[in-house]
Amino acid sequence: MKFLSIEYILIIAAILSIFWLGYLQFWTAGWTPTPKNDIKLLIESLNVQDIDKIYELGCGDGRVLTSYAEHGQEVIGIEIDPIRYFISKIRAQISTNNNIKVIFGNYLNLDLSDADLVFVYLSEKANKQLEKKLSNELKGAQIISYTYKFPNLKEEKILKEGKRNIYIYTIQ
Ligand SMILES: C[S@@+](CC[C@H](N)C(=O)[O-])C[C@H]1O[C@@H](n2cnc3c(N)ncnc32)[C@H](O)[C@@H]1O
């Protein structure tokens, strides 16, 4: 059977990979996880009393999401990359916390008006695109942005300075 030869399978796999990379490049900020030490810093900086609903936009493999789950009443992550979404889902399922929700999709379509805290680790381009939505939808919520600043928002605090800064904003 010529159609099932290894050459055909490899060609199809190569074509699918090109589409896959193109899709991710177009929609996403790419994937790099937040390092463990910085997740610890993020968690230590939380003012636990005030946090009801935490969103992570582009939750990757769910490592930050599941750490936040120890401290928020409800923790919601959204991810556009199906493989990372699936890993996040599994991480949430095996977590001892049952307050984690993982959504597959684009955060630009998610209503964030009930957020108390929004965590992002995206890119300069993504933050530029996102800041109007955050300014319009958030009321009194905190935004934590890992590595990248929002171009027109004034940060309240820089939690960590160095190679990868952590910026904290409050939207009134
Ligand atoms: C730099 S990674 C950070 C992952 C995770 N937040 C962390 O800190 O470990 C950015 C993630 O955002 C996701 N992403 C980018 N654009 C997105 C969009 N429009 N909607 C949902 N997820 C998106 C990417 O697929 C990627 O997993």
The ligand as an SDF file (V2000), in Angstrom:
LIG
                    3D

 27 29  0  0  0  0  0  0  0  0999 V2000
    5.0610   32.5580   28.2230 C   0  0  0  0  0  0  0  0  0  0  0  0
    3.8400   31.2820   28.3400 S   0  0  0  0  0  0  0  0  0  0  0  0
    3.4390   31.3580   30.0730 C   0  0  0  0  0  0  0  0  0  0  0  0
    2.7650   30.1240   30.5850 C   0  0  0  0  0  0  0  0  0  0  0  0
    2.3000   30.2200   32.0540 C   0  0  0  0  0  0  0  0  0  0  0  0
    1.4530   31.3620   32.2570 N   0  0  0  0  0  0  0  0  0  0  0  0
    3.4660   30.2920   33.0000 C   0  0  0  0  0  0  0  0  0  0  0  0
    3.6750   31.3800   33.5460 O   0  0  0  0  0  0  0  0  0  0  0  0
    4.1630   29.2830   33.2030 O   0  0  0  0  0  0  0  0  0  0  0  0
    2.4300   32.0860   27.5460 C   0  0  0  0  0  0  0  0  0  0  0  0
    1.2410   31.1690   27.3290 C   0  0  0  0  0  0  0  0  0  0  0  0
    0.1430   31.9530   26.8640 O   0  0  0  0  0  0  0  0  0  0  0  0
   -0.5880   31.2050   25.8950 C   0  0  0  0  0  0  0  0  0  0  0  0
   -1.3430   32.1690   25.0720 N   0  0  0  0  0  0  0  0  0  0  0  0
   -0.8260   33.0960   24.2400 C   0  0  0  0  0  0  0  0  0  0  0  0
   -1.7860   33.8060   23.6510 N   0  0  0  0  0  0  0  0  0  0  0  0
   -2.9720   33.3130   24.1230 C   0  0  0  0  0  0  0  0  0  0  0  0
   -4.3460   33.6490   23.8890 C   0  0  0  0  0  0  0  0  0  0  0  0
   -4.6920   34.6340   23.0570 N   0  0  0  0  0  0  0  0  0  0  0  0
   -5.3030   32.9890   24.5880 N   0  0  0  0  0  0  0  0  0  0  0  0
   -4.9560   31.9830   25.4590 C   0  0  0  0  0  0  0  0  0  0  0  0
   -3.6630   31.6010   25.7000 N   0  0  0  0  0  0  0  0  0  0  0  0
   -2.6900   32.2740   25.0530 C   0  0  0  0  0  0  0  0  0  0  0  0
    0.5250   30.4560   25.1420 C   0  0  0  0  0  0  0  0  0  0  0  0
    0.0180   29.3430   24.4520 O   0  0  0  0  0  0  0  0  0  0  0  0
    1.4720   30.0770   26.2790 C   0  0  0  0  0  0  0  0  0  0  0  0
    1.1610   28.8300   26.8360 O   0  0  0  0  0  0  0  0  0  0  0  0
  1  2  1  0
  2  3  1  0
  2 10  1  0
  3  4  1  0
  4  5  1  0
  5  6  1  0
  5  7  1  0
  7  8  2  0
  7  9  1  0
 10 11  1  0
 11 12  1  0
 11 26  1  0
 12 13  1  0
 13 14  1  0
 13 24  1  0
 14 15  1  0
 14 23  1  0
 15 16  2  0
 16 17  1  0
 17 18  1  0
 17 23  2  0
 18 19  1  0
 18 20  2  0
 20 21  1  0
 21 22  2  0
 22 23  1  0
 24 25  1  0
 24 26  1  0
 26 27  1  0
M  CHG  2   2   1   9  -1
M  END
$$$$
